[in-house]
Amino acid sequence: MLQNIRDNTQGLVAKIFVWFLIGIFALWGLDSIVGNFFVTAPTLTVNGITINEADIESLTQSKAQEFYGNLTEDSDLSNLDESQFRQSAVAELIQREILGQSANNAGMGISSAAIDKRIAMTPDFQVDGVFNAERATLLLKNVGFTPSSYRATLAKESMMNQMLSAYSASGFATSKELAQLASLTHQKRSARYAVLGLIGQAGIVISDNEISSYYNENQDDFVTEEQVIIEYLELDKQKILDAISVSEEQIQAAYAEEITTFQSQTERRASHILFEASTEEEFSAALIESANVKARLVAGEDFAKLAAEFSDDTGSSQNGGDVGYTSGDNFVAEFETTLQSLALQEVSEPIRTEFGVHLIKLTEQAETALPTYEDRSAVIANNLKASQADSIFIAKADELSNLVFESPDLTAPATSMSLELLRSELFGRSGGTGISAEAGVINAAFSAEVLEDRLNSELIQVNASRSVVIRVVDHQLPLVQELAAVRSEIEVMLQLKKMKEQVRASGESLVNSLKAGDNIDGLLQAQNITWSQLDAIERNSPSINPEISNYVFSMPRPLEGTTDISGLQLADGSYLMVELQSVVAGSAADFNTGEAQNMRNFLSQQASANDFSGFMESLESNASIQGRDDPLLEEPLL
């Protein structure tokens, strides 16, 4: 298609027409272009609180990255609808906001100490099992968080988790429910069964007429798949990476830059006693009260006890006044400046901030040392190589895209870029092996532009480190195979079909005789078939064929003093005859060690999940949600 456009836009008339279109757009299109570019973003609100477009886009990208990160090379993306990522993000953000508002309305809160503990226990923030402030700060910065904004996010999540925990803890299972579950899971059945196999049906002869008739009536089953052979050029980032070398001077320079950029940081942990104030009169009173408390501290009284008695910060007062760690940007400037001036365990003079007057105590101080050159050199070398490989890969991908667009085939691009021109085996729409097993390659190979117009494909990303361009060089249409080629296949198929029919007929006849009260043991012995007895088995008995066990437990309970007789053709074509003799309900006494508690937990979790689901449905039905059905929210804005 692109080649056709190029070929058809070279004449004088075509050029005049193109300039005419440019003039039309210049005169009439500006207002439309500007109007569409500055289209107002749809507003999504929950009970009057706006959910930002940036938050929707961020969560959408996260869901997409998680999805693509879990893909394998064999994953089929042909039916992927990427708008589902955005719809899922919108729904999740609405539920988060509703749940957060409910937690706030319930007066729930989370202490600074709890947040600190959660941060310190986060594995991604640890080095050799110990919290590392430098690593945490860098990781947070990479995902767009400051320490303060991350703490706020954790606080909100923790409150919502408290709501979830409240429902998880409220679920319970009654003794009656546990007994009912035991009666089913540990139900015991006794039965005898016999299996008629296909082996005894051997020797079936299929006539030429039967084979011909089946072939003529089912020719669609013997059509070969439409197939192609492609030529392709491949860019492999790993090959680029293997060819890159870095010098000792480059590594040393990068290490020196790393030292300059990431100087060791001091993590400080603070406690405070807050005397809230907002007016000058209140500040004057707070300064007097804080001076008195300071004097008591100097006299040797315990800081934690005085914090519990005097501090207006209810979130920290019961934890000794502890407000957690900071690397210099968690608290207001006056607080941070004072904290940095304190010696370990020293308490400040009264300090005034926008919140009131504080007495601040430095409780912990940890300095993170930079790793040595020996520790970092190998990592830095790999990072330098990877960075160069990324740049080269992107540049080569752009160059290859341009070359294949301008070339009638792949020969010139291969020569220009010193790439090997590769060729696949025949493969169809179901794929082949190697490069022809990739969904993107298959879709491109059978697209109209590549298959019918015989154009070079656009660049196809196989995965994060491999991209290809392809061209179809051979195309074989579907053909009905000759009878001679499929004769043996048809003969075996018809033999198997007749064998199964004969086994089913024999089995059904024996089942009917058994139901009529006849003794069929002699008939079974003549075929070397014997009964197998099952005594008091449970439905998950590991020693029994699951197909047989499932059928035994699907049969209706026989009336007192009788048996139930039934038959089933199994998946392999053999025929199962079953005589169900008795059914005994299980009881709680049948539970193994720990099983009763596991079952109770299972029932409790089910009850909790149902309760929470109903709670969320109630919150959402009573919430005022505006903009959820706006079509513009279904896909990103330009």
C-alpha positions in Angstrom: 0.0 0.0 0.0 2.8 2.5 0.9 4.6 1.6 -2.3 1.4 2.3 -4.3 1.1 5.7 -2.7 4.7 6.5 -3.5 4.2 5.3 -7.1 1.0 7.3 -7.6 2.1 10.7 -6.2 4.9 11.5 -8.6 3.0 13.0 -11.5 2.2 16.6 -12.2 -1.5 16.2 -11.7 -1.0 14.4 -8.4 1.2 17.2 -7.1 -1.3 19.9 -8.1 -4.0 17.9 -6.3 -1.8 17.6 -3.1 -1.1 21.4 -3.1 -4.8 22.0 -3.5 -5.5 19.9 -0.4 -2.8 21.8 1.5 -4.6 25.0 0.7 -7.9 23.7 1.8 -6.5 22.6 5.2 -4.7 26.0 5.6 -8.0 27.9 5.0 -10.5 25.7 6.8 -8.7 23.2 8.9 -6.9 25.3 11.5 -10.0 25.9 13.7 -10.8 22.2 13.6 -7.2 21.2 14.4 -6.9 23.6 17.3 -10.3 22.8 18.6 -9.6 19.1 18.7 -6.1 19.6 20.2 -7.4 21.6 23.1 -10.4 19.3 23.8 -11.5 19.4 27.4 -10.5 16.3 29.3 -13.5 14.4 30.8 -13.8 14.9 34.5 -14.3 11.8 36.7 -15.6 12.6 40.2 -16.6 10.5 43.2 -18.8 12.3 45.7 -17.4 15.6 44.4 -13.7 14.5 44.6 -12.0 14.6 41.2 -9.8 11.7 40.1 -7.1 13.2 38.0 -6.5 12.2 34.4 -2.8 11.8 35.3 -3.7 9.2 37.9 -5.9 7.3 35.4 -3.1 7.3 32.8 -0.5 6.2 35.4 -2.5 3.3 36.6 -3.4 2.4 33.0 0.3 2.2 32.1 1.1 0.2 35.2 -1.6 -2.4 34.3 -0.4 -2.5 30.7 3.3 -3.0 31.8 2.3 -5.7 34.3 0.3 -7.5 31.5 3.1 -7.3 28.9 5.7 -8.2 31.5 3.9 -11.6 32.1 3.7 -12.4 28.4 5.7 -15.3 26.9 7.1 -15.6 23.4 4.1 -17.8 22.5 1.5 -15.3 23.7 -1.2 -14.4 21.2 -2.1 -10.7 21.2 -4.3 -10.8 18.1 -7.5 -10.2 20.2 -6.0 -7.8 22.7 -8.1 -4.7 23.4 -5.8 -2.2 25.1 -8.8 0.0 26.1 -9.5 -2.7 28.8 -6.4 -1.5 30.7 -7.9 2.0 31.0 -11.4 0.7 31.9 -9.9 -1.4 34.6 -7.9 1.5 35.9 -11.0 3.8 36.1 -13.0 1.1 37.9 -10.1 0.5 40.4 -9.6 4.2 41.1 -13.3 4.7 41.7 -13.3 1.8 44.2 -10.2 3.1 45.9 -11.7 6.6 46.3 -15.0 5.3 47.6 -13.2 3.0 50.1 -10.9 5.8 51.2 -13.8 8.2 51.8 -15.6 5.5 53.8 -12.5 5.0 56.0 -12.1 8.7 56.6 -15.8 9.0 57.5 -15.3 6.2 60.0 -12.6 8.2 61.7 -9.9 5.7 60.9 -6.2 6.7 61.0 -2.7 5.3 60.7 0.3 6.2 62.9 3.7 7.5 61.6 5.4 4.6 63.4 3.3 2.1 61.5 4.2 3.7 58.2 7.9 3.8 59.1 7.7 0.1 59.9 6.1 -0.7 56.6 8.7 1.3 54.7 11.6 -0.3 56.6 10.2 -3.8 55.9 9.8 -3.2 52.2 12.2 -5.7 50.5 12.8 -3.3 47.5 14.2 -0.7 49.9 16.6 -3.1 51.6 20.2 -4.0 50.9 21.3 -7.4 52.4 18.1 -7.4 54.4 18.6 -3.9 55.9 16.7 -0.8 55.1 18.8 1.5 52.8 17.6 5.1 52.6 19.6 5.9 49.5 18.1 3.0 47.6 14.6 3.8 48.8 14.9 7.5 47.7 16.2 6.6 44.3 13.5 4.0 43.7 10.8 6.4 44.8 12.2 9.2 42.6 12.1 6.8 39.6 8.4 6.2 40.0 7.5 9.9 40.6 7.3 9.9 44.4 8.8 12.1 47.1 9.2 10.6 50.6 6.3 12.8 51.7 3.9 11.8 48.9 4.8 8.1 49.3 4.1 8.3 53.0 0.7 9.9 52.2 0.0 7.1 49.7 0.9 4.5 52.2 -1.3 6.1 54.9 -4.3 6.0 52.5 -3.6 2.4 51.5 -3.3 1.4 55.1 -6.6 2.9 56.0 -8.3 1.0 53.2 -6.5 -2.2 54.3 -8.0 -1.7 57.7 -11.4 -1.6 56.2 -10.6 -4.8 54.3 -9.2 -6.4 57.5 -12.3 -5.5 59.4 -14.4 -7.6 56.9 -11.8 -10.4 56.8 -12.0 -10.7 60.6 -15.8 -10.6 60.7 -16.3 -13.8 58.6 -17.2 -16.9 60.5 -18.3 -20.5 59.9 -21.0 -22.2 61.9 -20.8 -25.8 63.0 -23.7 -26.7 60.7 -21.9 -25.3 57.7 -18.8 -27.2 58.6 -20.8 -30.4 59.0 -22.4 -29.9 55.6 -19.1 -29.4 54.0 -17.7 -32.5 55.7 -20.7 -34.6 54.6 -19.8 -33.8 51.0 -16.0 -33.7 51.0 -15.7 -37.0 53.0 -18.7 -38.8 51.6 -17.8 -42.5 51.1 -19.2 -44.7 48.3 -18.9 -48.4 47.6 -19.3 -49.8 44.1 -18.0 -52.3 41.7 -17.0 -51.5 38.1 -15.8 -53.2 34.9 -14.3 -51.7 31.7 -14.8 -53.0 28.2 -11.7 -52.0 26.2 -11.3 -51.4 22.5 -8.7 -54.2 22.1 -11.4 -56.9 21.7 -12.9 -55.1 18.8 -9.8 -55.4 16.5 -10.0 -56.8 13.0 -12.6 -54.4 11.7 -12.3 -54.1 7.9 -13.1 -50.8 6.2 -14.2 -51.0 2.5 -12.9 -48.8 -0.3 -16.4 -47.6 -0.8 -16.6 -46.4 2.9 -13.3 -44.6 2.6 -14.4 -42.9 -0.7 -17.7 -41.9 0.7 -16.2 -40.4 3.9 -13.6 -38.5 1.8 -16.3 -37.1 -0.6 -18.6 -36.1 2.3 -15.8 -34.5 4.5 -13.4 -32.9 2.0 -13.2 -29.7 4.2 -11.4 -31.8 6.8 -8.6 -32.5 4.3 -7.8 -29.0 3.1 -4.2 -28.0 3.5 -3.6 -24.7 5.4 -2.8 -21.6 3.5 0.9 -21.1 3.9 3.7 -18.7 3.2 7.5 -18.4 3.2 9.0 -15.2 4.4 12.4 -13.5 4.2 13.3 -11.4 7.2 15.9 -9.2 8.8 16.4 -9.3 12.5 17.7 -6.7 14.9 18.9 -8.4 18.2 19.9 -6.1 21.0 21.9 -8.9 22.7 24.2 -9.2 19.6 24.7 -5.4 19.8 25.5 -5.7 23.5 28.0 -8.5 23.0 29.9 -6.3 20.5 30.2 -3.4 22.8 33.3 -2.8 25.1 33.9 -0.1 27.6 37.3 1.2 28.8 38.5 1.5 32.3 38.5 5.3 31.9 34.8 5.3 31.1 34.0 3.1 34.1 36.0 5.4 36.4 34.4 8.5 35.0 30.9 7.0 35.5 31.8 6.1 39.1 33.1 9.6 39.8 29.8 11.0 38.5 27.9 8.5 40.6 29.7 9.7 43.7 28.9 13.3 42.8 25.3 12.6 42.1 24.6 10.2 45.0 26.4 11.5 48.0 25.8 9.5 51.1 22.7 10.6 52.9 22.0 10.9 56.6 18.7 9.4 57.8 17.4 10.9 61.0 14.6 9.7 63.2 12.7 12.3 65.2 10.3 12.5 68.1 8.5 15.7 69.1 6.1 17.2 71.6 3.7 19.5 69.8 1.9 22.4 71.4 -0.7 23.4 68.7 -1.2 27.1 68.0 -2.7 29.2 65.3 -3.0 32.8 66.8 -0.4 34.9 68.4 -2.0 34.5 71.8 -1.9 30.7 71.4 1.7 30.9 70.3 2.7 32.9 73.3 1.0 30.4 75.6 2.5 27.5 73.7 6.0 28.9 74.1 5.5 29.3 77.9 4.2 25.7 78.2 6.9 24.3 76.0 9.6 26.0 78.1 8.2 24.5 81.2 8.2 21.0 79.6 11.7 21.6 78.4 12.8 22.4 82.0 11.3 19.1 83.1 13.2 17.2 80.4 16.5 18.9 81.5 15.6 17.8 85.1 15.6 14.2 83.8 12.0 13.4 83.1 11.2 10.9 80.3 10.5 12.4 76.9 8.0 9.6 75.9 5.9 10.1 79.1 5.8 13.9 78.6 4.9 13.5 75.0 1.9 11.3 76.0 0.9 13.9 78.6 1.3 17.1 76.7 1.7 16.6 72.9 -1.3 17.6 70.7 -0.1 15.3 67.9 -2.4 12.4 68.7 -0.8 10.3 66.0 2.6 10.2 67.7 1.9 11.1 71.3 1.2 7.5 72.4 4.4 6.3 70.6 6.8 8.4 72.5 6.3 11.3 70.1 8.0 9.3 67.3 7.3 10.8 63.8 9.6 8.5 61.9 12.6 8.9 59.6 13.5 11.8 57.3 16.3 12.4 54.9 15.7 16.2 54.9 12.4 16.7 53.1 9.6 15.0 55.2 8.9 17.8 57.6 8.6 21.6 57.3 11.8 23.6 56.9 12.1 24.8 60.5 11.7 21.3 61.8 14.3 19.8 59.4 16.8 22.6 60.1 16.5 22.1 63.8 16.7 18.3 63.6 19.9 18.5 61.6 21.6 20.7 64.3 20.9 18.2 67.1 23.2 15.7 68.5 21.9 12.1 69.1 19.4 12.0 71.9 19.5 15.8 72.2 16.2 17.8 72.7 15.8 21.2 71.0 14.7 24.4 72.5 11.1 25.3 71.6 10.8 25.8 67.9 7.9 27.6 66.2 6.4 26.3 62.9 3.1 26.8 61.1 1.6 24.0 63.2 2.6 25.4 66.6 5.6 25.0 68.9 7.7 21.8 69.0 10.3 20.2 71.3 12.2 18.0 68.9 14.4 15.1 69.8 16.9 13.3 67.5 16.5 9.6 68.4 18.4 7.8 65.6 20.9 8.7 62.9 22.3 6.4 60.2 24.7 7.4 57.5 24.7 5.3 54.3 28.2 4.8 52.9 28.8 4.7 49.2 29.9 1.4 47.7 33.6 1.1 46.7 34.8 1.2 43.1 35.5 -2.6 43.3 31.9 -3.2 44.3 30.5 -1.0 41.6 32.8 -1.3 38.6 31.2 -4.5 37.1 27.7 -3.1 37.5 28.7 0.3 36.0 30.4 -1.5 33.0 27.2 -3.5 32.4 25.0 -0.3 32.7 27.3 1.6 30.3 27.1 -1.3 27.7 23.3 -1.6 28.2 22.9 2.2 27.7 25.0 2.1 24.5 23.2 -1.0 23.2 19.8 0.7 23.8 20.9 3.8 21.9 22.3 1.8 19.0 19.3 -0.5 18.9 16.9 2.4 18.7 19.0 4.1 16.0 19.3 0.9 13.9 15.6 0.2 14.3 14.8 3.7 12.9 17.3 3.2 10.1 15.9 -0.2 9.2 12.3 1.2 9.2 13.3 3.9 6.7 15.3 1.6 4.5 12.6 -1.1 4.1 10.0 1.7 3.4 12.1 2.9 0.5 13.2 -0.5 -0.8 11.2 -2.9 -3.0 12.6 -5.9 -1.2 15.0 -6.6 1.8 18.2 -7.1 -0.2 19.3 -3.5 -0.2 18.6 -2.9 3.5 20.4 -6.1 4.4 23.5 -5.0 2.5 23.4 -1.5 3.8 23.1 -2.6 7.4 25.3 -5.7 7.2 22.4 -7.9 8.3 21.9 -11.5 7.3 18.8 -12.1 5.0 17.1 -15.0 6.6 14.3 -17.3 5.3 11.6 -19.2 7.1 10.0 -22.6 6.4 6.5 -22.8 5.2 4.0 -21.8 7.9 0.3 -21.1 8.1 -2.0 -18.9 10.2 -1.5 -21.2 13.1 2.2 -20.5 13.1 5.3 -22.5 12.7 8.6 -22.6 14.6 11.2 -20.0 15.4 10.3 -16.6 14.1 7.2 -17.9 12.4 5.8 -18.8 15.8 5.6 -15.1 16.8 2.0 -13.7 16.8 3.2 -10.3 15.4 5.0 -12.0 12.5 2.1 -14.2 11.7 -0.4 -11.3 11.7 2.0 -9.2 9.5 2.7 -12.1 7.0 -1.0 -12.6 6.4 -2.0 -9.0 6.2 -3.2 -7.5 2.9 -0.2 -5.2 2.5 2.4 -7.9 2.9 0.6 -10.9 1.5 -1.4 -9.4 -1.4 0.6 -6.3 -2.2 3.9 -7.9 -1.5 5.3 -4.9 0.4 7.9 -5.0 3.1 6.3 -5.0 6.5 6.8 -2.3 9.1 9.2 -3.0 12.0 7.7 -5.8 14.1 8.7 -5.9 17.8 9.1 -9.5 18.8 10.1 -8.6 22.4 11.9 -5.8 24.1 15.3 -6.8 22.6 14.3 -8.2 19.2 12.6 -6.6 16.2 12.2 -7.9 12.6 11.0 -6.8 9.2 9.5 -9.4 6.9 8.6 -9.9 3.2 6.5 -12.8 1.8 8.4 -14.6 -1.0 6.1 -17.6 -1.5 2.4 -18.1 -1.0 0.6 -21.4 -1.2 -3.2 -21.4 -1.3 -5.3 -24.0 0.5 -5.7 -27.2 -1.5 -7.9 -30.3 -1.0 -5.5 -33.2 -0.5 -5.8 -36.2 -2.9 -7.6 -39.3 -1.6 -4.4 -41.3 -1.8 -2.6 -39.0 0.6 -5.2 -39.3 3.3 -6.5 -42.8 2.7 -4.7 -44.4 5.6 -5.8 -41.6 7.9 -9.4 -42.1 6.9 -9.2 -45.9 7.3 -7.8 -45.6 10.9 -10.4 -43.0 11.7 -13.3 -45.2 10.5 -11.9 -48.3 12.2 -11.7 -46.4 15.5 -15.2 -45.0 15.1 -16.6 -48.5 14.5 -14.7 -49.9 17.4 -16.1 -47.3 19.7 -19.7 -47.9 18.4 -19.3 -51.7 19.0 -17.9 -51.2 22.5 -20.8 -48.8 23.4 -23.4 -51.2 22.0 -21.9 -54.1 23.9 -21.6 -52.1 27.1 -25.2 -50.8 26.9 -26.5 -54.3 26.3 -24.6 -55.6 29.4 -25.8 -52.7 31.5 -29.4 -53.4 30.5 -29.0 -57.1 31.3 -27.6 -56.3 34.7 -30.5 -53.9 35.4 -32.9 -56.8 34.5 -31.3 -59.0 37.1 -29.3 -61.2 34.7 -25.9 -62.6 35.8 -23.4 -61.3 33.2 -20.2 -62.6 34.9 -19.9 -65.4 32.3 -20.1 -63.0 29.4 -17.4 -60.8 31.0 -15.2 -63.8 31.7 -15.4 -64.8 28.1 -13.9 -61.5 27.2 -11.3 -61.6 30.1 -13.0 -58.8 31.9 -13.3 -58.8 35.7 -15.1 -56.7 38.2 -13.1 -54.3 40.4 -14.4 -53.5 43.9 -14.3 -50.1 45.5 -15.0 -50.0 49.2 -15.8 -46.8 51.0 -13.8 -44.6 48.7 -13.8 -40.8 48.8 -14.2 -38.6 45.8 -10.5 -37.6 45.7 -9.0 -41.0 46.2 -5.6 -40.9 44.5 -5.5 -44.6 43.5 -8.6 -44.5 41.3 -8.8 -43.2 37.7 -10.4 -39.7 38.1 -12.8 -40.2 35.2 -14.1 -43.4 37.0 -14.2 -41.7 40.4 -16.1 -38.7 39.1 -18.7 -40.9 37.4 -19.2 -43.0 40.6 -19.8 -39.8 42.6 -22.1 -38.4 40.0 -24.6 -41.3 40.2 -27.7 -40.9 42.3 -27.9 -42.4 45.7 -29.5 -45.9 45.5 -32.7 -46.7 47.5 -32.3 -48.6 50.7 -31.5 -52.3 49.9 -30.9 -51.7 46.2 -28.1 -50.8 43.9 -27.9 -48.3 41.0 -26.5 -49.5 37.7 -25.2 -47.2 35.0 -22.7 -47.0 32.1 -20.5 -44.4 30.4 -18.3 -44.4 27.4 -15.0 -43.0 28.5 -12.8 -40.5 26.7 -10.6 -43.2 25.2 -13.6 -45.0 23.8 -13.8 -47.8 26.3 -17.1 -48.5 28.1 -17.5 -48.2 31.9 -20.1 -50.3 33.8 -20.8 -49.3 37.4 -22.9 -50.8 40.1 -23.2 -48.3 43.0 -23.8 -50.2 46.2 -23.9 -47.7 49.0 -23.4 -44.0 49.9 -22.4 -42.9 53.4 -22.2 -39.2 54.3 -19.0 -37.9 55.8 -18.7 -36.2 59.2 -16.5 -33.7 61.0 -14.7 -36.7 62.6 -13.3 -37.6 59.2 -11.3 -34.4 58.9 -7.5 -34.9 59.0 -5.3 -33.0 61.4 -5.6 -29.4 60.6 -8.2 -30.0 57.8 -11.2 -28.8 60.0 -9.5 -25.5 60.6 -8.6 -25.1 57.0 -12.2 -25.8 56.0 -13.4 -23.3 58.7 -11.0 -20.7 57.3 -12.2 -21.4 53.8 -15.9 -20.9 54.8 -15.0 -17.8 56.8 -13.1 -16.3 53.9 -16.0 -17.0 51.6 -18.4 -15.3 54.0 -16.0 -12.3 54.4 -15.6 -11.9 50.6 -19.4 -12.0 50.2 -19.8 -9.4 53.0 -17.2 -7.1 51.6 -18.6 -7.4 48.1 -22.0 -6.4 49.3 -20.5 -3.5 51.3 -18.7 -2.2 48.2 -21.8 -2.6 46.1 -23.7 -0.6 48.7 -21.1 2.2 48.8 -20.9 2.4 45.0 -24.7 2.5 44.6 -25.0 5.3 47.1 -22.0 7.3 45.7 -22.4 10.2 43.3 -20.1 9.2 40.4 -19.9 11.6 37.5 -18.1 11.0 34.2 -17.7 7.2 34.5 -19.7 6.6 31.4 -18.0 9.4 29.4 -16.7 7.8 26.1 -13.6 9.9 26.3 -12.5 8.0 29.4 -12.4 4.8 27.4 -9.2 5.8 25.6 -6.3 8.3 26.2 -6.8 11.9 25.1 -4.5 13.4 22.4 
